[in-house]
Amino acid sequence: MPPLFFYAFIISYFPIFSTCHHNLRQQQNDPAHDDIDCLKSIKSSFLDPLNRLRSTWKFANDTNAGLCNFPGITYWNMYDNKVLGLDLHDMGLVGDFPRGIENCRSITNLNPLGNHLSGPIPSEILVANVLVYWAVTR
C-alpha cells in the first residue's frame, strides 16, 4: 500500500488538473473562440494573390493581443477576441464568400469591396448578427 503522503500529493494536485480541463472546455465554448474560427475560415477560403492575409493573419498566437494586430479587423477591446468589424476592401482576394463568417456573431461592420468574391452570402450573417454597416455592390 502506498504511503499516505502519496495520496495527499494526488489529492492536492487534482484541482489543478480539473481547472486546466475546465478552462480548455470553457475556451472551446467561448464566443470569442467562434470568432477565431471565423477568421481562420475567412483566411482559408480565399485565394490571396497579393499575400495580404497570408502574410499578416498568423494564428500561432491566439491570444487577444496577438489577434488584435490583424489588419482589417476591429475588436470590441484588446481583452476580447470578439470581431466588431471586418474591412477587407481592396485586398485583391479571390473566391467564394466565406461560409465561416457566420461565426463572427458580434460583427457590426463588413466591407468586402474591391475583391473578386462570388457565391451567396450566408443568410445566417443577416439573421444572427447585429450587422449595421455592409458595403456591397452588384
C-alpha positions as CSV (number, residue, x, y, z in Angstrom):
1,M,0.0,0.0,0.0
2,P,1.4,3.4,-1.0
3,P,2.3,5.8,1.8
4,L,-0.2,8.4,3.0
5,F,1.8,11.3,1.5
6,F,1.3,9.8,-1.9
7,Y,-2.5,10.2,-1.6
8,A,-2.1,13.7,-0.2
9,F,0.1,14.6,-3.2
10,I,-2.5,13.3,-5.7
11,I,-5.4,15.0,-3.9
12,S,-3.6,18.3,-3.6
13,Y,-2.9,18.4,-7.3
14,F,-6.3,17.2,-8.5
15,P,-7.8,20.7,-8.5
16,I,-5.1,22.0,-10.9
17,F,-5.8,19.2,-13.4
18,S,-9.6,19.9,-13.0
19,T,-9.1,23.6,-13.5
20,C,-7.0,23.2,-16.6
21,H,-9.5,20.9,-18.2
22,H,-12.4,23.2,-17.3
23,N,-10.5,26.2,-18.8
24,L,-9.9,24.3,-22.0
25,R,-13.6,23.3,-22.3
26,Q,-14.6,26.8,-21.5
27,Q,-12.4,28.2,-24.2
28,Q,-13.8,25.8,-26.8
29,N,-17.4,27.0,-26.0
30,D,-16.3,30.7,-25.7
31,P,-18.0,33.0,-28.2
32,A,-14.6,34.6,-28.8
33,H,-13.3,31.2,-29.9
34,D,-16.0,31.2,-32.6
35,D,-14.6,34.5,-33.8
36,I,-11.1,33.0,-34.1
37,D,-12.7,30.1,-36.1
38,C,-14.4,32.7,-38.2
39,L,-11.2,34.4,-39.1
40,K,-9.4,31.2,-39.8
41,S,-12.3,30.2,-42.1
42,I,-12.1,33.6,-43.9
43,K,-8.3,33.3,-44.4
44,S,-8.5,29.7,-45.7
45,S,-11.5,30.3,-48.1
46,F,-9.8,32.9,-50.3
47,L,-7.0,32.9,-52.8
48,D,-4.7,35.7,-51.7
49,P,-2.6,36.7,-54.7
50,L,-1.4,39.9,-53.1
51,N,-0.5,38.0,-49.9
52,R,-2.4,40.4,-47.7
53,L,-4.0,37.9,-45.3
54,R,-1.4,35.1,-45.6
55,S,1.5,37.3,-44.5
56,T,-0.3,39.1,-41.7
57,W,-3.0,36.8,-40.2
58,K,-0.8,34.5,-38.2
59,F,-2.7,32.2,-35.8
60,A,0.3,30.9,-33.9
61,N,-0.5,33.4,-31.2
62,D,-4.3,33.0,-30.5
63,T,-4.0,35.4,-27.5
64,N,-6.1,38.5,-27.5
65,A,-3.0,40.8,-28.0
66,G,-1.8,38.7,-31.0
67,L,-5.1,38.8,-32.8
68,C,-5.7,42.5,-32.3
69,N,-2.9,43.2,-34.7
70,F,-4.6,41.7,-37.7
71,P,-5.0,44.3,-40.5
72,G,-8.7,44.9,-41.4
73,I,-10.0,43.5,-38.1
74,T,-11.6,45.7,-35.4
75,Y,-12.2,44.2,-32.0
76,W,-14.5,45.2,-29.2
77,N,-11.5,45.7,-27.0
78,M,-7.9,44.4,-26.6
79,Y,-9.0,41.9,-23.9
80,D,-11.6,40.3,-26.1
81,N,-11.4,38.4,-29.4
82,K,-14.9,39.3,-30.5
83,V,-14.7,40.8,-34.0
84,L,-16.5,44.1,-34.3
85,G,-15.5,45.0,-37.9
86,L,-14.1,43.2,-40.9
87,D,-12.6,45.6,-43.6
88,L,-11.2,43.5,-46.4
89,H,-11.5,46.3,-49.1
90,D,-9.0,46.3,-51.9
91,M,-7.1,43.3,-50.6
92,G,-7.3,41.5,-54.0
93,L,-8.9,38.4,-52.5
94,V,-10.5,35.9,-54.8
95,G,-13.1,33.2,-54.1
96,D,-16.5,32.4,-52.7
97,F,-17.9,34.5,-49.9
98,P,-16.7,32.6,-46.8
99,R,-19.4,30.5,-45.0
100,G,-17.4,30.7,-41.7
101,I,-18.2,34.4,-41.4
102,E,-21.5,33.4,-39.7
103,N,-19.3,32.5,-36.6
104,C,-18.4,36.2,-36.2
105,R,-21.6,36.8,-34.3
106,S,-20.7,40.3,-33.0
107,I,-19.7,41.8,-36.3
108,T,-21.3,45.2,-37.0
109,N,-19.2,46.4,-40.0
110,L,-18.4,44.4,-43.1
111,N,-16.6,45.8,-46.2
112,P,-15.6,43.2,-48.8
113,L,-15.4,45.7,-51.7
114,G,-12.6,45.7,-54.2
115,N,-12.1,42.0,-54.2
116,H,-13.3,39.2,-56.6
117,L,-15.8,37.4,-54.4
118,S,-18.6,35.3,-55.7
119,G,-21.3,32.9,-54.4
120,P,-24.1,33.5,-51.9
121,I,-23.7,35.5,-48.8
122,P,-24.6,33.2,-45.8
123,S,-28.1,34.1,-44.6
124,E,-27.0,33.4,-41.0
125,I,-25.0,36.6,-41.0
126,L,-28.1,38.6,-41.7
127,V,-30.2,36.8,-39.1
128,A,-28.0,36.2,-36.2
129,N,-25.7,39.2,-36.3
130,V,-26.1,42.9,-35.4
131,L,-24.7,44.0,-38.8
132,V,-25.0,47.8,-39.0
133,Y,-22.8,48.7,-42.0
134,W,-22.4,46.4,-45.0
135,A,-20.7,47.7,-48.2
136,V,-21.8,45.8,-51.3
137,T,-22.1,46.4,-55.0
138,R,-23.5,44.3,-57.8
